[in-house]
Amino acid sequence: MAHEQAFDLIVIGGGPAGVTAALRARELGASVALVERDRLGGTCTNDGCVPTRVLARAARLARDARQIAEYGLVGDAPRVDIAAVMRSVQAKIEELHAKKDQLGALQRSGATVIAGLGPAVFVNESSVELPAGSRLRADKFIICAGGRARRLPFPGAELAYTHGDVWGLRELPRALAVIGAAATGCQLASIFNAFGSRVTLLEVAPRILAGEDEQVSQAVAQGFSRNGIEVITGMERVSSLEHAETGLRLHYECGGSQQLDVDAVVMAVGWPGNVAG
């Protein structure tokens, strides 16, 4: 049997909830281990709110620059270098990590931090095992494992991006399809439209932002239309995604079989929890 380290509490997940829980438990005198499969900070810092806000800021600047002539200013609109934009995104993430110094705060509190080793999996009611084979045991557990972007199960789905894959883009798609028109999908559609991509937004619900007030949905849809974003609602399903001569071909059902030729497809279709282990 593998050697086990014992703690009063094990926190699984190093996002805001997990870090806060571990620090508070140490304040109360518990021995604590925090296990994070990747990097501290969670989705918001590494893969969600923070990088998206940087993209949104760049998109806003690009949109504003196209309006300078209306205010008597002379000059050319900037060209979007998407690789440079993504480097800026990563720089802001690193800047925030340095400012927060969550690892330092946890270590100074006396918590044991195990990060970057992959997921912890329960082997019984009081022990978890790490990929290297080591085991941790505790009287209590707090699970703050977060979630992940959902992929729809259709042929060729592996050719599509999720929002987490967008940060690896090095070329700006001339034509982009975004599947899912809740907050994330609408954000990405707006951002890439401002960057100059031809964007098509597809949604199964009868309107975009279906979780919001109907007037909000209508106002955003009208704004998208004015800016040249094609919005397709009431889509029945995505049939398949395949390589085409000039990029990708998306097949979908919406009042019959339809197809759309694009350079890239992004899925923004939900966020299931990381609870399998």
Rosetta blueprint (number, residue, H / E / L):
1 M L
2 A L
3 H L
4 E E
5 Q E
6 A E
7 F E
8 D E
9 L E
10 I E
11 V E
12 I E
13 G L
14 G L
15 G L
16 P H
17 A H
18 G H
19 V H
20 T H
21 A H
22 A H
23 L H
24 R H
25 A H
26 R H
27 E H
28 L L
29 G L
30 A L
31 S L
32 V E
33 A E
34 L E
35 V E
36 E E
37 R L
38 D L
39 R L
40 L L
41 G L
42 G H
43 T H
44 C H
45 T H
46 N H
47 D L
48 G L
49 C H
50 V H
51 P H
52 T H
53 R H
54 V H
55 L H
56 A H
57 R H
58 A H
59 A H
60 R H
61 L H
62 A H
63 R H
64 D H
65 A H
66 R L
67 Q L
68 I H
69 A H
70 E H
71 Y H
72 G L
73 L L
74 V L
75 G L
76 D L
77 A L
78 P L
79 R L
80 V L
81 D L
82 I H
83 A H
84 A H
85 V H
86 M H
87 R H
88 S H
89 V H
90 Q H
91 A H
92 K H
93 I H
94 E H
95 E H
96 L H
97 H H
98 A H
99 K H
100 K H
101 D L
102 Q H
103 L H
104 G H
105 A H
106 L H
107 Q H
108 R H
109 S H
110 G L
111 A L
112 T E
113 V E
114 I E
115 A E
116 G L
117 L L
118 G L
119 P L
120 A L
121 V E
122 F E
123 V E
124 N E
125 E L
126 S L
127 S E
128 V E
129 E E
130 L L
131 P L
132 A L
133 G L
134 S L
135 R E
136 L E
137 R E
138 A E
139 D E
140 K E
141 F E
142 I E
143 I E
144 C L
145 A L
146 G L
147 G E
148 R L
149 A L
150 R L
151 R L
152 L L
153 P L
154 F L
155 P L
156 G L
157 A H
158 E H
159 L H
160 A L
161 Y E
162 T E
163 H H
164 G H
165 D H
166 V H
167 W H
168 G H
169 L L
170 R L
171 E L
172 L L
173 P L
174 R L
175 A E
176 L E
177 A E
178 V E
179 I E
180 G L
181 A L
182 A L
183 A H
184 T H
185 G H
186 C H
187 Q H
188 L H
189 A H
190 S H
191 I H
192 F H
193 N H
194 A H
195 F H
196 G L
197 S L
198 R E
199 V E
200 T E
201 L E
202 L E
203 E L
204 V L
205 A L
206 P L
207 R L
208 I L
209 L L
210 A L
211 G L
212 E L
213 D L
214 E H
215 Q H
216 V H
217 S H
218 Q H
219 A H
220 V H
221 A H
222 Q H
223 G H
224 F H
225 S H
226 R H
227 N L
228 G L
229 I L
230 E E
231 V E
232 I E
233 T L
234 G L
235 M L
236 E L
237 R E
238 V E
239 S E
240 S E
241 L E
242 E E
243 H E
244 A E
245 E L
246 T L
247 G E
248 L E
249 R E
250 L E
251 H E
252 Y E
253 E E
254 C L
255 G L
256 G L
257 S E
258 Q E
259 Q E
260 L E
261 D E
262 V E
263 D L
264 A E
265 V E
266 V E
267 M E
268 A L
269 V L
270 G L
271 W L
272 P L
273 G E
274 N L
275 V L
276 A L
277 G L
